[in-house]
């Protein structure tokens, strides 16, 4: 997927923050919801956008993180090994958050 087809930045829209193209939905809102364990489908339904647009927001954020990490490594401010460890920690935390959200969803569905 090429996230650039789904993300735009315009100084006249949301103070130039990246948004889903054709909307005023900031990328950071969608990424924050994903980080909280809210599912792609639910976010897409809540904001009336496609699941692909939600994924594009996550890929955009990931690309920014990788670029910042690359810059720090190139400047010698942080080692590549440290970046790998931090990315692994982030991936582990994301998986744990996803698992907790799944368990909570199952519990809530069981209460119906």
C-alpha positions as CSV (number, residue, x, y, z in Angstrom):
1,X,0.0,0.0,0.0
2,X,1.2,3.5,-0.8
3,X,0.1,5.6,2.1
4,X,1.0,8.8,0.3
5,X,-2.2,8.3,-1.8
6,X,-4.3,8.6,1.3
7,X,-2.5,11.3,3.3
8,X,-2.2,15.0,2.6
9,X,-0.8,18.1,4.2
10,X,-2.1,21.6,3.5
11,X,-1.3,24.7,5.7
12,X,-5.0,25.7,5.3
13,X,-6.3,22.4,6.7
14,X,-5.8,21.5,10.4
15,X,-2.8,23.8,10.7
16,X,-0.8,21.8,8.1
17,X,-1.0,18.6,10.2
18,X,-1.2,15.4,8.0
19,X,-4.8,14.3,7.5
20,X,-6.7,11.7,5.5
21,X,-6.9,13.1,2.0
22,X,-10.2,14.9,1.4
23,X,-11.1,15.1,5.1
24,X,-10.1,17.0,8.2
25,X,-9.3,13.8,10.1
26,X,-5.8,14.1,11.5
27,X,-3.5,11.2,11.2
28,X,-2.5,11.5,14.9
29,X,-6.1,10.9,16.0
30,X,-6.2,7.6,14.1
31,X,-2.8,6.5,15.3
32,X,-3.7,7.3,18.9
33,X,-6.9,5.2,18.6
34,X,-4.9,2.3,17.2
35,X,-2.4,2.7,20.0
36,X,-5.3,2.4,22.5
37,X,-6.2,-0.9,21.0
38,X,-9.2,0.2,19.0
39,X,-9.6,-1.9,15.9
40,X,-9.1,-0.7,12.3
41,X,-12.6,-1.6,11.3
42,X,-14.2,0.2,14.3
43,X,-12.1,3.4,13.6
44,X,-13.1,3.3,9.9
45,X,-16.7,3.0,10.8
46,X,-16.6,5.7,13.4
47,X,-15.0,8.2,11.0
48,X,-16.7,6.9,7.9
49,X,-13.4,6.2,6.1
50,X,-12.0,3.1,4.6
51,X,-10.0,0.6,6.6
52,X,-7.2,1.2,4.1
53,X,-7.1,4.8,5.0
54,X,-6.7,3.9,8.7
55,X,-3.9,1.6,7.8
56,X,-2.3,4.4,5.7
57,X,-2.3,6.6,8.8
58,X,-0.4,3.9,10.7
59,X,2.1,3.4,7.9
60,X,2.6,7.2,7.7
61,X,3.4,7.4,11.4
62,X,5.7,4.4,11.1
63,X,7.6,5.9,8.2
64,X,8.1,9.1,10.3
65,X,9.5,7.1,13.2
66,X,11.9,5.2,11.0
67,X,13.1,8.4,9.3
68,X,13.7,10.0,12.7
69,X,15.6,6.9,13.9
70,X,17.7,6.9,10.7
71,X,18.6,10.6,11.3
72,X,19.7,9.9,14.9
73,X,21.8,6.9,13.8
74,X,23.4,8.9,11.0
75,X,24.3,11.7,13.4
76,X,25.8,9.1,15.8
77,X,23.5,10.1,18.6
78,X,22.1,6.6,18.9
79,X,23.4,3.2,17.8
80,X,21.5,1.1,15.3
81,X,21.4,-1.6,18.0
82,X,19.6,0.8,20.4
83,X,17.1,1.6,17.6
84,X,16.4,-2.1,17.1
85,X,15.8,-2.7,20.8
86,X,13.4,0.3,21.0
87,X,11.5,-0.9,17.9
88,X,11.2,-4.4,19.4
89,X,10.0,-3.0,22.7
90,X,7.4,-0.9,20.8
91,X,6.3,-4.0,18.8
92,X,6.0,-6.0,22.0
93,X,3.9,-3.3,23.7
94,X,1.6,-3.0,20.6
95,X,1.0,-6.7,20.7
96,X,0.2,-6.7,24.4
97,X,-2.2,-3.8,23.9
98,X,-3.8,-5.6,21.0
99,X,-4.2,-8.8,23.1
100,X,-5.7,-6.8,26.0
101,X,-8.2,-5.1,23.7
102,X,-9.2,-8.4,22.2
103,X,-9.7,-9.9,25.6
104,X,-11.8,-6.9,26.7
105,X,-13.9,-7.1,23.5
106,X,-14.5,-10.8,24.1
107,X,-15.6,-10.0,27.7
108,X,-17.9,-7.2,26.5
109,X,-19.4,-9.5,23.8
110,X,-20.1,-12.1,26.5
111,X,-22.2,-9.7,28.5
112,X,-24.8,-9.2,25.8
